Amino acid sequence: MGSMNPARGRRAAVVAALMLAAFTFNTTENLPVGLLSLMADDLRVSLTAVGALVTGYGLAVAVGSLPLAHVTRSVPRRYLMSGLLAVLAVASWVCALTAVSYGLLLAARVATALAQALFWAVTGPVAVGLFPPERRGRIIGLLSVGGSLATVAGVPAGTWLGGHSGWRTPFAVLGALAVVSLVTVAVLLPTSRPQEGHAAYGAAPDRRRFAVVLTTTALSVTGAFTGFTYVVAFLDEVGGFGRDAVSAVLLAFGAAALVGVTVAGPLLDRYPRATLTVPVAGQAVALVGLCAGGTGQVATVVLIMLLGASVAPVFMATQSQVLRVAPGRTETALAANSAAFNVGVAAGALLGGALLPLTGVRGTFLAGGLLTAVALVVSSRPRQDASPATVDVPEPGVR
C-alpha cells in the first residue's frame, strides 16, 4: 500500500472513485435548489431558509478552504480522503433522516461543505500524483467531468427522485455513492506523506502568475454569477420562455458545460494559456451577447450553451495552472483558488441583486460580461521572466 506507483488498474479505479466523489459533492451542494418547495413545505420553513442551505454551503467552502488545507497539510492523503468521504456519507444520511430538523439539516450541510472545501484542495494533487507529470491536465480534466455531471445529471435526477419519493431519498442515495468512493479510496489509494511526489509542489513556481490566476478566477466567476444567478428571470422576462422551456434551456447549459470540460481537458497540458483565455473570452461574448440579443429565442439558446461551454472550463483551467505555478504546496494554492471561486459566486450574486432594480435583468448580464472582459485582460498579461523574487522552489520533503 505504500508504493508510489500502483498498478494501472488501481490508479484508474482511484481516479474513477474521485470522479464519483466530485459528482456526489457537487450534486449535494446544489440539490436543494431543485427541491426548494418540497423541503420548505415539509420542514415548515420559508423558501429563503431553504435557500440559505445553498448560500451557507458556498460561504462555508469559501471560508474553510485555506485554514483546513493548512491544518491538514501533514495528514497522509489516504486517511484524509477517507475521512472526508466518510463525512460526506454520514452527513448525507443525516439529511435523509425522517425526523431531521432544520437546525440539524443546516449543521449537516455545513459539515459537508467543509469536507468539500478540503476535498477540492487535495483531490487534484492526490489524483495527479498517481500519474506522470505530463498527464496533469488530463487528470484534472477527468475530475472536472465528474463535477460537471452533477449539473447535467445529478441535480435533475435528484430533483425527479425527490418529487416522486420525497426529498430525503436523493440524500440517502448520495450517501450510498459516497460509501462507494470511500471504500475504493480507502483500499486502493497508496499511503504516502503529503509532501512526497511531483504533485506536492508547483511544476514551475511563479508567485506573479499565481496571483494572475487567482484574480482571473475571482473576476470571471463574479462576472458569470452577476448575470447567471438571475438566468431564470432573464429567460422568462427577456427571452419569453415558458416554464418547461426554461428547464430545457438550463439542461442545454449543463450539457454544453460537460462538453466544454470534456473537450478542453486533454488540451490543458499542451495549451495551458489558451485553455484559460479562450473560455474566458467565450464567457464574455456570451454574457454581452445575451444582453444585446436575448430577445431572440434561438440566439438565446446558442448563447446560453456558449456560456455553459465556457464557464466550466475556466475553473478547470485555473486549477490546472495552479498546479503548475503554485509558489508552495499545491493543496494550499488550490484551496486559495477554490476560495476565490466561492467568493466570486457570492460577490456575483450580490452585485447582480444590487443591479437588478437599477438596470433590469439585462443589465446584470452586461455587467457580468464587462467584468469577464477585465478577467480576460488580466489572464492575457504576458509572462515575465521568473526571478528569485517571484519563484520559490521548495526542496522535496520541506514544509
N, C-alpha and C positions, 0 to 999 in steps of 0.2 A: 504493500500500500504506500510505501514511502518513495517509490520510483517517480522520477520527474518525467518519464517517457512511457506512459501507459500504452497498452496495445491500442491499435487504431479503433477497434470496436468499442472499447471502453471510453475513449475520448469522444467518439461520436455520440455515445449514449449520454455522457455528461452534458455535452452541448445541447442535445435534444431535451434533456431534463431542465436545463437552464432556459431554453426557449419556452418550454411549458410553464415554468415559473414566471417568466416575463409576461406571458399571456394571462396567467392567473392573477398576478399582481395588478396589471393594467385593467383587467375586467373588474376586479374587486373595487378598484378606485372609482370607476365611472358607473358601476351598476345602479346605484341609487337614482341616477338621472332617469333611467328607463322605468324605475319602479316608484317614482316620486309619489304619485297619488295613492297607490296601494299601501305604501309604508306610512304615509301621513294618516290615512283613514284608520289603519289597524292600530297604530301607536297612539292615536288621538292627539297628534301634534300638527302644527301648521306645515305648509309646504316649505316655508322658509327654514323651519327647523330641520327638515329632511335635507334641504339644500345645503345646510351647514355641515352635514356629514361629508359632502364632497369638498366644500370650501375648506373646512377644518383639516381634511385629509391632505390637501395640497399645501396648506400652511405648515403642517407637521413635517412633511417631506422637506420643505424649504428650510425650516429651522433646524431639523435634526441631521441633515446630511453631513455637514462638516464636523460637528462635535462627535458624532457616532463613529465616523471614519477615523478620527484621531484616537479615540478611546480604544478602538478595537484593532489598531494597526499591527499589533503583535500576535493576535489570535490566529492559530492555524486555520486556513481557509475552509478545510473540510468541516471542522467543528462550527465555524462561524456560519457558513452557508446552511448547514443542517439546522442550526438554531433559528435562523431567520425563516426558513421554510416551516419549521415547527410552529413558530409564532403565527405565520400565515394560516396554517391549518387550524390551529386552536381558535384563533380569533374569528375565522370564518364560521366555525361551528358554533361559537358563542352567538354570533349574529343570527344563526338559524334556530336558536332555542325558542320554543313556543312562548315561554314566559319572559323573554328578554325585554327589559325596559329601555327607554330612550337613553338614559344615562349609561347603562351597561353597553348599549349598542355604540354610543359615541366613544366610550373607552376602548372597545374592541377595534373601532375604526382608527383611533389614534395609534394603538399598538401596531396595527397592520401598516399604517403609514410610516412609522419609524422603521419598521422592518424593511419596507420598500425603499426608503431613503438609503439605507445601508446596502441593500441588495444591488441597486444600480451603481453604487460606488465600487463594489468589489467584484461583481459578476463579470465585467469586462476583463480585468486582469486575470481572473481565475480561468475564464474560457480561453483567452488569447494565450495564456501561459502554457496551455496544453499543446500548442502547435508552433511551428517555426515562425520567427518574427515576420517573414514576408507575407504571412497569411492573416495579419492582424485585422485588416479592413474587412476581409470576407467573414471572419468570425463575428465581428461587431455587426455586420450586415445581417447575419443569421439571427442574432439576438433581437435585432430591430424588427425582423419579420415576425418573430414570436410576439413582441409587444404590439405590433400593428394589427395582428389578427384579432386582438381584443376589440378593436373598433369595428372591424368588418364582421366578425362572427360572435365574439364573446358577449358583448353588451346586447346586441339584438337577440341572440339565443337566450340569454339570461332574462331579458325582458319578456320574451314569449313564454318561457317556462314559468316565470313568476306570475304572469297573467293567467296561466292555466292551473297552477298547483300551489299558488301562494308565494309571496315574495321571499320567504325564508328558504325555499327549496334551492334556488340558484346558489345561495351562500353555502349550503350543505354540499352541493356538487363541487364548488370551488375548493372547499376544504379537502375533499377527496382527491382532486387534482394536485393540490399542494402535497399531499402524502406521497403520491407517485413520484413527484420531483424529489421530495425529501429522501425517500428510500434509495433512489438511484444515486443521488449525490453522496449520501452517507456511505454507500457501499463502494462506489466506483471512483470518486474523486480522490486523488492522491493526498496524503498528509504531507504538507510542506510548510516551511516557515514563510510568512507573507513576503519577506524581503528577498526571497530567493527567486531566481528565474528572470528572464528578459522582460517580462511584463510588469515587474515591480516598479520600474522607473521608466521615464520617457526615453524613446529611442534617440531623440535629438533635442535635448532640453533647451528651452528658449523662453525666458520669462516674458519678453515682449510679445512674442507670438501667442503665448498662453493668455495674456491679457486681452489680445485682439480676439481670440476665440471666445472667451467669456463674455466680452462686450457684444460680440456678434450674436451669441446665444440670447442674451438678455434683450437686446433690441429687436431681434427678429421674432422672438416669442411674444414680446409685448405687442409688436405690430400685428401679429397673427390674431391674438386674442382680443385686441381692441375691436376688431370687426367680427371675428368668428363667434365670440360669445353671444352675439345677437343675430346669428345667421338665420334662426327660425323666424324672427320678426322680419328680417330682410326678405326672405323668400315669400313671406305672406304679404307684406305691405308693398314691396317694390316689384318682386317677380310675379305676384299674383298666383302663387302655387297653392293648391288645396292641401289639407292635412295629409292625405295619403301620398300626394306627390312630394311633399316635403320629406317624408320618410325615405322615399325612393332616391331623392337627391342626396340626402345625407349618407345613404348606403353607397351611392356612387362616389361620394367624397372618400369614404373609408376604403373602398376598393381601389381607388386611384392612389391612396396613400400606401396601400400594400404593394401595388405595382411599382411605385416610386422607390421604396426601400429595397425591393427585390432586384430592380434594375441597377440601382446605384451601389448596392453593397459590394458586388465583385469589382467595382471600379475604384473603390476607396484607396487601395494600395497604389494603383498606377497613377491616379489623378487626384491627389489629396486636396489641392486647392480648387480645382474645377468642380469637384463633387460637393463643395460647400457654396461657392459663388453662384453656380448655375441654379440650384434650387432656391437660394435667397432671391435671385433675380426673378425667377418664376413666381415666387410668392408676392413680390412687389407688383408685378404685372397683373396677377390675378386679383389682388385687392383693389388696385386702382381701376382695373377693368370692370369689376363688379360695381363700383361706384358710378362709373360712366355709362355702362351698358347693361345694368341689372334689370332693366325693364323688358328685355328680350329673353324669353324663357330658354331658347336653345343656347344663346350666348351665355346665359347664367349657368346652365348645367356644365358647359365646357369650362368656364372659368372656375367653378366650384371644384371640378375634377383637377384642374391645373393647380389649384390651391392645395388640394389633398396630396397630389403627387409631389408638391414642393415642401410642405410643412414637415412631413415625417422624415424625409432625407436630411433636412437641415440639422436636426438634433443628432441623428446618426453620424453625420459627417463631423460635427463638432466633437462628439465623443471619440471618434477615431483620431482626430487631430490632437485632442488632449492626451491620448495615449502616446502620441509621438512627441509632443513638445512639453509635457509636464516637467516643471523645474525640480520636482522632488518625487515623492511616492505617488504613483498613479491613482491609487484609490482616493487619496485626499484631493487630487486635482479633479477627478471625475465627480467627487462629491460637490466640489465647488461649481462645476458645470451643471449638475443636477439642481443645485440651489438656485443658480442663475435662471434656469429654465422655469422653476416653480415660482420664483419672484416675478418673472415675466408674465406668467399666466395670471397671477393676482393683479399685477400692475395693469395689464391689458384690460382685464375685466373692469377694474376701477376707472380707468381712463375712458373706456367706451361708455360706461354708465354715466360718467360726468358729461360726455359729449352728446349723448343721446337726446336729451331735451333741448340742446342748443343747436345741433346740426341735423338731427334726424338720423335714422339708421344708416343712410348712405354716407353721411359724414364720418361715421365710425370706421367704415371701410377705407375711406380716403385717408384718414389719419393713420390707420394701420399700414396702408401702402407707403405713406411717406416715411414712417418710422422704419419700415423694412428697407426702403431705399437708403436710409442712413446706415443701416446694418450692412448693406451691400458695399457702400463706400468703405466702411471700416474693414470688412473682411478682405477687400481687394487691395489694401495697402501693400506696397511692395515690401518684400522681406529684406531686412538689413543684415549685413554680415554679423555673425554672432561674435560676441566679445566676452571676456571673462566676467563682465558686469551683468551680462544677460543670460549666461549659461551656467548651470550648476549641475555637474555630472557626479552624483554620489557613487562612492565605491560600493560594490556588492556587499550586502550584509550590514552596511552602515545605516542607522536610523536617525 
